[in-house]
């Protein structure tokens, strides 16, 4: 229960730097919290990884030591990972891409084939080049891999891309965010104590403790007495925090400018 939850590590002053965060910094820290939640609630549990992240958060919640979080433009050269990710849910081509992965991960194809025990049929498929026929399979709408003809004019490329983009937007089930995040969004996240809220709730969940909304509200807003903190957490803070660690929001943040011009 809440009285047994050790909060000696929790200090709101450790989050003071949040007021100056740019998009990249918000991405870094929200992505870490998303990873922690996925590790806790995913189909496979990773207690050692969860414990490590929790330990880092308790020591310094705004630490920038976590690896594996970098910048990425929204439009860039497609990588092998993009290709596989885009087609991960395409049953017509999944086996083809697994086969291609053997080739792309290891230039020594002979040794590679021995390591992965590729069947004679698959080996013949590689040798004949027949696997290229499978590249016409439909790409998933969430992670498209584009083909761009640089021989044509910039004007034609721009017109064609805009037309293609409009068609894809219509096909998408979920409407994407129409604008990049601004300083007003960042100020709102800071004012609602999003990172402290996530750290409190995710840590409590990891330690199998239950915290009431009112208890969380008093810890996050100790100087507020004139509003219902239970309702504030339930109606404002929690929904906002949950939305900010979704892949859709994190994609927008990750693809934002690295410099602080985005705050203007």
N, C-alpha and C positions, 0 to 999 in steps of 0.2 A: 504494500500500500504506500501512499504518498509519504507518510511519516517515516518510512524506512528507506526512502530514496536519498542517497547521499548527494547533496548538492554543494559540497564544499568547493568543488571545481568551478561552479557556475558564477560568473561575474559579468554583468552587462558592460562594464567598462572595457572589457576585452574586445568588444565589438564596435568601439568608437570609430575605427577607421572605415567602417562601412559607409559612412556619410560621404566619402570621397571616392567610392568605387566607380569604375567605368564598366562598360559592358563585359570586357574580357575578365575582369576580376569577379563580377557577379557570376559569369559563366563558370569560372574555375571552382568557386565555392559551392554553387548550387549543384554542379555536376558531381562533386564529391559527396554531397548529401544524397543525391539520386543513387549513386553507386552504393552507398551504405544501405539505403532502403531496399534496393534490388538484392543485395547480398543477404539481407535479413529475410525477405519475403519471397525470394525466387524459388524455383522448383528444386534447387540444390542449395544447401546451407554452407556457408564458409565462415565458421566461427573464428578462425584465426585472423582472417582479413577484417571481419567486423570488429574484433577486439583491437586490432591495430589502429583502425580509423577512429574508433571511440577514444582510444588513448591519446591520439594526436589532437582530437577536438578538445578533450578535457585540458590538455596541456596548453594549447594555443589554437583556438578555433579559427583564426584567420591565417594560419600558417600556409605558406606557398610551396611547401616542400613536396606535395603530392605529385608524383610523376604521371606522364601519360596524357596530359591535358594541354593541347596546343591550339594554335590558330588554324583556321581553315576558311577559305573563301567559299561563297555560295556557288560560284561558277569557276571551275578549274579543270585541269586535265583529269579524266577519269583514271583511277588506279584499278589494279586487279581487285582490291577489296571492294571498291565501289561496284564493280561488275558483279561479283558474287553476291553482295548485299542486295543489289537491285533485283536479282533473280532468285533470291533465296526461297520465295514462295511460289515459284513457277514450276509445277510438277512436270511439265513437258520438257523442261531443260535442266532440271536439277542435277541429274546424273551426268549430263554433259559438262557442267561447270565443275563438278567434283573431279572429273577426268582431267579437265584443263588445269585444275589446281596442281595436279601432280607435275605437269609440264612447267608451269610457271614458277613453282617454288624451287626447282632444281634443274640446272642446265644440263647436268649429266643424266640424260634421259635413260640410258641403259641401267645405270646404277639405281636411278629413281624407280624404274619399272620393277626391278628386283625387290626393292624395299617395300613397295606398295602392292606387290603381287597382282599386277594388272593382267587381266585375262587375255588370251590370244585375240578374242574379238575386239576388245578395247585397243589392243596393240595395233591391230589392223586398221582400226578407225583412226588412230593417230597417224600411221604411216600414209594412209590414203588421202588424208586431208579432208575426209568426209565430215569431220566434226564441224567444219565451217558452215555447213548447211544449217546447223542448229542455231547459229547466231541470229537468224531471222525471227527467233521466238520473241513473243511480246515481252517487253520489259515491264516490271512492276511500276505502278504510278508513283510510289513514294520515293524511289531511288532511280530515276531514269539515267541512262547512259547515252550521251548524245553523239551524233556523227556530224561533224562540221566540215564543210568544204571551203577551205581558205582560198581557193582560186577565184571565188566570186567576190563582188564588191562588199564593202562594209554595210552599205545601204541595204543590199539584198539580205545579208546575214541578219541584220537588225530586224527587217520586216518579217523574215521567215521565223526568227526566234520569237518575236512577239505573237505571231499567229499560232505557233506551236504552243507557247505558254498559255494563251487563252484557252486552247483546246484542252490542255492538261488540267487547268484549273477547274474547268467544267466537269471533268471526269473525277476529280478528287472528291472523296466522301466528306472529308472535313475541310472547312474553309480555313486557309492559312491566315496568319496575322498579316494585316494589310500594311502595317508600318513597322519600322524599326523602333526599338525601345528608346526612350529619351530620358533626360534628367528628371522629369516629373515622375516617370515610372520608378526610377531608382530611389528617389526621395520617398515615394510611397512605400516601397519595400523596406526601406530603412526605418521609417516611422512605424510600420506594423511589426517590426522586430522579427522579420522572416527567418534570418539565420539563427538567432537565439531560440526561436520557436522550434525549428527543425532539430536543433541540437538537443533541446530538452526532450522532445517527444521521441526522437530516434534512440537516444541514450536510454530513456526509460523503457522503451520497447525492448531494447537489447538486454536490459537487466530484468525484464519481465515485471516491471512496476506499472501500476495504473495511476495516472494523474488526472484529476478532474479539470474541466475547463476553467473553473474559477481559480484553482490552485496555480495553473499555468499563467492565467491572466495576472495574478498578483506578483508572480516572479518576473514577468516581462514588463509590467507597467506598475511598479511599486508606488509611483507618485500620483496615480489617477484614482480618484475616489468618487467622482460624480457620474460614472456610467456603469452599466452592468457589464462587468468583465467577462462573465460567462458567455453572454451574447456576442461580445466583441470577438472573442476567440472563435466561437462557433460560426458566426456569420461573416466575419471579415478575414481574420488571420489564417485560420485553417484552410479555407477554400483557396485563398491566394497562395499560400505556401505549397499546397498540393499541386496547383497549376504550374508553379514555377519550376518544379522538378520533373516535368514531362519532357519527352524528347522533342516535341514541337517547339516549346519555348526555348529550350537549350540550343536547338539548332539556330534559332534567330540570334541568340546571344553570341554563339560561337562564331557566326559569320559576320558579326559586327566589326567595326573598325577597332583596331588595337589602341589607337591613341584616344585621348580624352575629348576630342572634338565632338564625339557622339553625345556628350553631356550638354552640348549647347544647342 
